[in-house]
Every structure is written in structure tokens, then in C-alpha cells.
């Protein structure tokens, strides 16, 4: 009886240990993109969650280390089990993020990616001096930015159908300009910036406010193509790590 009991206790202990190990490995992942299914952009998913995707459905998530994982249906099970970790080595994560950034810019071209653009003083600025993708926090309005200049200037914001327009003026030496609430302006759309006789197509991409981890935010920006803004945020992450 004692032997049987010890065997039962041992088996139960092993099962409990495995269960705890799974729990410890579980980490919070954030949905980057979702097509079909019950997943929505910005929602949180456990790395040990059961994922079911039908034919044609897709899901991309990002972990706290900034790494993204893409899934394509049909699939059912726990495919994210080994993608998340509750403990993140920020230095390794940063190195991986920078490598991803470099690989991305080299694959789509430095000029197209905006990697050669003037560095931003802070990440959440919309550069109106060139075309490209810009990230804006959900619920926030863009803050326009131009490279340093001592000249007075102006630019015009228009939708692609040119159904309306609004003009902004820069004072001499002014670099930042906050946009006031504007009827017709929506996120996740492409607009034209008419600046000094040239038109620039700028795609606005909204970033969910639930993303509070700068590594995840940086990775998200890179995935969306906001390279210039991601560079500014990666620089902040680098400084934070150096002060640890």
C-alpha cells in the first residue's frame, strides 16, 4: 500500500510539475494582424492558448521580446507554445530586433523604407517631407514634423479623392505642429501631403494603445513599415538598457 501510494504521489507530482512548467512558459502575446476567426488586432493571447484557424484564415502575433509569429489555417492546437517566454533578455531581444530591422530595410530598399530619412527626435511624429508609412497611436491625432530649417513654409493635407483640403503653416524654425480635430480625417488611410509644389503619399497606420512594451511597439512599427519611427523608439530602448 505504501509503495502504491508513493507511486501515485510521484505520478501526481510529475503531472503537477509539467502543468506548472506549461504555466510558467505561458506568456502574453499581442495580435498584430488577423484575417477571419475570432481574433482582433491588439487583443492579448496566451502562448499556451488553443488556436483554431479555418482555411484561408491568418493570425500574426508578437511576443514581449519583439518577435512575431505568423500562422495560416487550417490549424487547431497550441502552435504558440514555444514562442513566448515570461522572462525576456532585453539585450538579446534588442539585438534580434535590430537584426530584423536591418534585414527588412535591405530587402525593401533603403530609400523606400525611409531608413535614410532624417532621424526623429521622438517616435510619434509624422514626417511630411517624404512619402511612406507613418504610425499614429489609436485615439491620437498626428503631430506633423519637418527636418530642421529656418524658413517659413506651408503644406496642404488632402485625401486621395481630393474632396477636401486643409493648409498648415510653419513659422521660421518651427519643426512640430499638432493637428486639431478635423472632420474627414481617419486613421488607416492614405493621404496626400502637398509640400513646396510636390505631392507625398502618406499612409497612416493606427497602433493599438494596449501595446505598452517598447520592444513590442518597435517590432510592430517595423512590421507596418514605419522604419523611421521604429528607429527612434529602438534608440530609446537602447538607452533604457544601458541605464539598467
Secondary structure as the mmCIF struct_conf table of DSSP 4:
data_model
#
loop_
_struct_conf.conf_type_id
_struct_conf.id
_struct_conf.beg_label_comp_id
_struct_conf.beg_label_asym_id
_struct_conf.beg_label_seq_id
_struct_conf.end_label_comp_id
_struct_conf.end_label_asym_id
_struct_conf.end_label_seq_id
HELX_RH_AL_P HELX_RH_AL_P1 UNK A 2 UNK A 25
STRN STRN1 UNK A 28 UNK A 35
BEND BEND1 UNK A 36 UNK A 36
TURN_TY1_P TURN_TY1_P1 UNK A 37 UNK A 38
TURN_TY1_P TURN_TY1_P2 UNK A 41 UNK A 42
STRN STRN2 UNK A 44 UNK A 46
TURN_TY1_P TURN_TY1_P3 UNK A 47 UNK A 48
STRN STRN3 UNK A 51 UNK A 53
TURN_TY1_P TURN_TY1_P4 UNK A 55 UNK A 56
STRN STRN4 UNK A 58 UNK A 62
TURN_TY1_P TURN_TY1_P5 UNK A 64 UNK A 65
BEND BEND2 UNK A 66 UNK A 66
STRN STRN5 UNK A 68 UNK A 72
BEND BEND3 UNK A 73 UNK A 74
STRN STRN6 UNK A 75 UNK A 77
TURN_TY1_P TURN_TY1_P6 UNK A 79 UNK A 83
BEND BEND4 UNK A 86 UNK A 87
HELX_RH_AL_P HELX_RH_AL_P2 UNK A 90 UNK A 108
HELX_RH_AL_P HELX_RH_AL_P3 UNK A 110 UNK A 113
TURN_TY1_P TURN_TY1_P7 UNK A 114 UNK A 116
BEND BEND5 UNK A 117 UNK A 117
HELX_LH_PP_P HELX_LH_PP_P1 UNK A 118 UNK A 120
BEND BEND6 UNK A 121 UNK A 124
STRN STRN7 UNK A 126 UNK A 127
BEND BEND7 UNK A 129 UNK A 130
STRN STRN8 UNK A 132 UNK A 137
TURN_TY1_P TURN_TY1_P8 UNK A 138 UNK A 139
STRN STRN9 UNK A 143 UNK A 145
BEND BEND8 UNK A 150 UNK A 151
STRN STRN10 UNK A 153 UNK A 159
TURN_TY1_P TURN_TY1_P9 UNK A 160 UNK A 161
BEND BEND9 UNK A 163 UNK A 163
STRN STRN11 UNK A 165 UNK A 170
HELX_LH_PP_P HELX_LH_PP_P2 UNK A 171 UNK A 171
TURN_TY1_P TURN_TY1_P10 UNK A 172 UNK A 173
STRN STRN12 UNK A 176 UNK A 178
HELX_LH_PP_P HELX_LH_PP_P3 UNK A 179 UNK A 181
TURN_TY1_P TURN_TY1_P11 UNK A 183 UNK A 184
BEND BEND10 UNK A 187 UNK A 188
STRN STRN13 UNK A 189 UNK A 195
TURN_TY1_P TURN_TY1_P12 UNK A 196 UNK A 197
STRN STRN14 UNK A 198 UNK A 207
TURN_TY1_P TURN_TY1_P13 UNK A 209 UNK A 210
HELX_RH_AL_P HELX_RH_AL_P4 UNK A 214 UNK A 224
TURN_TY1_P TURN_TY1_P14 UNK A 225 UNK A 225
HELX_RH_AL_P HELX_RH_AL_P5 UNK A 227 UNK A 242
TURN_TY1_P TURN_TY1_P15 UNK A 243 UNK A 243
#
